[in-house]
Amino acid sequence: MSGQSEVNRRIKELRLRLGLTQAQLARPEFSESYISLIESGNRTPSPTVLETIARKLNSSVDYLVHGIEAGEIRRLKDDLQSARTELESGNKDEALFLYQRLTSEPNISRLPELLFPAKYGLALTLEACGNLKEAVRILSDLRANHRNSLSDELRIGTALALTRCYRDRGDFELAAQTAEDEIAAMIGKGWTDHLIELGATLMSVFYERGDLLRAEQYAAQLLAAAEELGTPRAIVAVNWNAAVVADMMGKREEALKRIERAWTIQSVSGDARNRARLHSEYLHIRLRLRPEEAAECRDELLQTEHELRNSAASTFDLAYCYYLLCRAEIELGQPELAVEYGLKAIRLVGETDGVTFADCQVFLAKAYQMLGRNDEAATALNTAANTLAEEPPNRMTAEVWLMAADVWQALGDQEESRNAFQRAMECGGV
């Protein structure tokens, strides 16, 4: 039992406070020598023995083990549940306040079974608020100093959240390393929902850094594992990301099949955050492959925006929704609304994800061009170009350059259009 010397000390302190001798505490259940051995640290009492001693000392097992009364532990558990509920409901500011207060409680440091989930929840809340730097600090500390003390679920969840934070700020190498290390350490126990979700997040790292071949190969491995496991959660996670890979590789029918399968399952199950995030991805693929459905996609995106605001979704998730609304309004010939949504997306995403930031700038430029606001369109395109110049060349940057070339063409600037097209070819390896 951890902290056994503290247990011994508390038993002795309470006995003396009540004015009991060792013999009085012992009888009739135990011998005086047995109590003496416990107090001196030479015997470890079983849970049953602790219950008996706690009752005779007018105390509780919780106090003997942790030095905290049962009522205080219940209060901390209730506070932890309240913080979780606020985050899941999308009340991020209130959740942040509750988690910060909870992790600062003096007594919670004695209760690792509450402290670690509280720190994890605080990190998720910071991520949802867009503070990836602080979220990474907390998650890294949990993994560096307490990794082997975490439950399997919390250990994998911490790795997944850290992978996601690294990915969303563009640190693809650290993201991949975090996920690969954890999967290698846990795979001996077999695939689980949580481990497959971590694998699916690793797949997203591969395709976001432009490594589509590896993403496709890994997708095949995870799809087989998910089908064998047979749980809705695993099937959704893998088909969701496999759909993105198929879309990026030009396999339209496969992309639609996989995203529709994932959405069919997730739309009636799963947590609100992931349901809204998957809905966004489903609508993105529909918008790309079925532009004639732009009006329906726009209406569903507006509903998704509401769902994201009322869940634990991050500012990045909400920015992505606004980006898709910008694209939908362009498709529908509504550039004024497209500008509004494009600016919202840019404000939220900032420059933490360079490719997404540049992509938003290019579609904002397209909306400006449609309105005849050519100077503003050129400014947005130049901002996108400066950002893309700092990004590694891959298929994703190539697509943004190609779209920029089209907008420059629409603006009548042939030279800039050729330059952007050339950069697209270079990034695509042509």
Secondary structure as GFF3:
##gff-version 3
##sequence-region A 1 430
A	DSSP	alpha_helix	4	17	.	.	.	ID=ss1
A	DSSP	alpha_helix	22	26	.	.	.	ID=ss2
A	DSSP	alpha_helix	32	39	.	.	.	ID=ss3
A	DSSP	alpha_helix	47	56	.	.	.	ID=ss4
A	DSSP	alpha_helix	61	66	.	.	.	ID=ss5
A	DSSP	alpha_helix	70	88	.	.	.	ID=ss6
A	DSSP	alpha_helix	92	103	.	.	.	ID=ss7
A	DSSP	three_ten_helix	106	110	.	.	.	ID=ss8
A	DSSP	alpha_helix	112	128	.	.	.	ID=ss9
A	DSSP	alpha_helix	132	146	.	.	.	ID=ss10
A	DSSP	three_ten_helix	147	149	.	.	.	ID=ss11
A	DSSP	alpha_helix	152	168	.	.	.	ID=ss12
A	DSSP	alpha_helix	172	186	.	.	.	ID=ss13
A	DSSP	three_ten_helix	187	189	.	.	.	ID=ss14
A	DSSP	alpha_helix	193	208	.	.	.	ID=ss15
A	DSSP	alpha_helix	212	229	.	.	.	ID=ss16
A	DSSP	alpha_helix	232	248	.	.	.	ID=ss17
A	DSSP	alpha_helix	252	266	.	.	.	ID=ss18
A	DSSP	alpha_helix	272	289	.	.	.	ID=ss19
A	DSSP	three_ten_helix	291	293	.	.	.	ID=ss20
A	DSSP	alpha_helix	294	309	.	.	.	ID=ss21
A	DSSP	alpha_helix	315	331	.	.	.	ID=ss22
A	DSSP	alpha_helix	335	349	.	.	.	ID=ss23
A	DSSP	alpha_helix	354	371	.	.	.	ID=ss24
A	DSSP	alpha_helix	374	388	.	.	.	ID=ss25
A	DSSP	alpha_helix	395	411	.	.	.	ID=ss26
A	DSSP	alpha_helix	414	427	.	.	.	ID=ss27
###
